[in-house]
Amino acid sequence: MACGVALGANRTNEHVIAEWLLRELEMSEEELTQIAANSITGEMKNSRPPHPMDAFKEGRICARCNSGWMSELESQAQAILPQFMRGQPVTSVTEADSLIIARWTLKTAVVLSHAIGAHKTLPPEHLRFLRANPVQMQSRVGIFAAITQPTRQFGCRQRNHWMNVHLEEKLDLEPHSEIMTERAYKVSFQLRHLLLMAAYIPLASSQFLLAAGLHVPIWSNRILPCYRTDLTIEPPYDSIKVLALFNDSLGAIHTPDEIAQS
């Protein structure tokens, strides 16, 4: 999956949540329950029986990638992420560290989407880009973060739900919405106090729209617009609700010429 070569005897089992991260979260033996939900009806069902977090692995990774560039990226992330998982503001992230966090978040999001058996998995090409370009980030992917008060140590959410807006009243949003539904993605996860999201907009001249007071850009060289929305969490407070708000409130702004450019 990460390099496009046939696996065969070279197959290995990659921890979706790295062993160092499970130790940091103190949840190697905690049970993980995976739930699939219909994005339209909201109907939920378990996609597989609960299993220990240490057994949450993806088998479509070759040994060379697992012990090579992926292992190196995990080591880099291990030196940076724990301080934010313990509650340090993410606004203190340095420019150099932001690239590492961005690449690690995207790598984890791609592997995670395949491991949970999502109906729509993230493109393996984005993982291959990280492998082939060790100091670059996939274009049109944004990485966002927030700090929260956790009721759980870990959670994840993949839901391609967007608030699509336009800058001109006469712009027909339907073609944009269709492309976003088919090709865009959002994957978010919680690591104790830290929320991270990898999001992708396929349209050439679209840009992310942040929820004011919630989304902190980790990777984007552009100044992004914000909108005000209700950030209230209905009681009882739970990290799952916060993660859902964090994921689903990220929007996109579209302009008239981008369908032709995409």
LINKA-V467427 format. One record per backbone hydrogen bond with DSSP energy under -0.5 kcal/mol. CO is the residue of the C=O (numbers start at 1). NH is the residue of the N-H. If there is no record, write none. Layout:
co=CO nh=NH
co=CO nh=NH
This chain:
co=7 nh=10
co=8 nh=11
co=10 nh=63
co=12 nh=14
co=12 nh=61
co=14 nh=58
co=16 nh=18
co=18 nh=22
co=19 nh=23
co=20 nh=24
co=21 nh=25
co=22 nh=26
co=22 nh=27
co=23 nh=26
co=27 nh=30
co=28 nh=54
co=30 nh=53
co=32 nh=34
co=32 nh=51
co=33 nh=35
co=34 nh=47
co=34 nh=48
co=36 nh=45
co=38 nh=42
co=43 nh=38
co=45 nh=36
co=48 nh=34
co=51 nh=32
co=52 nh=55
co=53 nh=56
co=55 nh=57
co=56 nh=16
co=56 nh=17
co=58 nh=14
co=61 nh=12
co=62 nh=66
co=63 nh=67
co=64 nh=68
co=65 nh=70
co=65 nh=71
co=68 nh=72
co=69 nh=73
co=70 nh=74
co=71 nh=75
co=72 nh=76
co=73 nh=77
co=74 nh=78
co=75 nh=79
co=77 nh=80
co=77 nh=81
co=80 nh=83
co=80 nh=84
co=81 nh=84
co=81 nh=85
co=82 nh=86
co=83 nh=88
co=84 nh=87
co=85 nh=193
co=89 nh=92
co=90 nh=93
co=94 nh=98
co=95 nh=99
co=96 nh=100
co=97 nh=101
co=98 nh=102
co=99 nh=103
co=100 nh=104
co=101 nh=105
co=102 nh=106
co=103 nh=107
co=104 nh=108
co=105 nh=109
co=106 nh=110
co=107 nh=111
co=108 nh=112
co=109 nh=113
co=110 nh=114
co=111 nh=115
co=112 nh=116
co=113 nh=118
co=114 nh=117
co=119 nh=121
co=123 nh=126
co=123 nh=127
co=124 nh=127
co=124 nh=128
co=125 nh=129
co=126 nh=130
co=127 nh=131
co=128 nh=132
co=129 nh=133
co=133 nh=136
co=138 nh=141
co=140 nh=142
co=140 nh=201
co=142 nh=199
co=143 nh=218
co=143 nh=219
co=144 nh=197
co=145 nh=216
co=146 nh=195
co=148 nh=150
co=153 nh=192
co=155 nh=190
co=157 nh=159
co=157 nh=188
co=159 nh=161
co=160 nh=162
co=162 nh=164
co=163 nh=165
co=163 nh=252
co=165 nh=254
co=168 nh=171
co=171 nh=173
co=173 nh=177
co=174 nh=178
co=175 nh=179
co=176 nh=180
co=177 nh=181
co=178 nh=182
co=179 nh=183
co=179 nh=184
co=180 nh=184
co=185 nh=200
co=186 nh=159
co=187 nh=198
co=188 nh=157
co=189 nh=196
co=190 nh=155
co=191 nh=194
co=193 nh=148
co=194 nh=191
co=195 nh=146
co=196 nh=189
co=197 nh=144
co=197 nh=199
co=198 nh=187
co=199 nh=142
co=200 nh=185
co=200 nh=202
co=203 nh=206
co=207 nh=253
co=208 nh=225
co=209 nh=251
co=210 nh=212
co=210 nh=227
co=211 nh=214
co=211 nh=215
co=215 nh=217
co=216 nh=145
co=219 nh=143
co=222 nh=224
co=225 nh=210
co=227 nh=212
co=229 nh=231
co=232 nh=234
co=238 nh=241
co=238 nh=242
co=239 nh=243
co=240 nh=244
co=241 nh=245
co=242 nh=246
co=243 nh=247
co=244 nh=248
co=245 nh=249
co=247 nh=250
co=250 nh=163
co=251 nh=209
co=252 nh=165
co=253 nh=207
co=254 nh=167
co=255 nh=258
co=257 nh=261
co=258 nh=204
co=258 nh=262
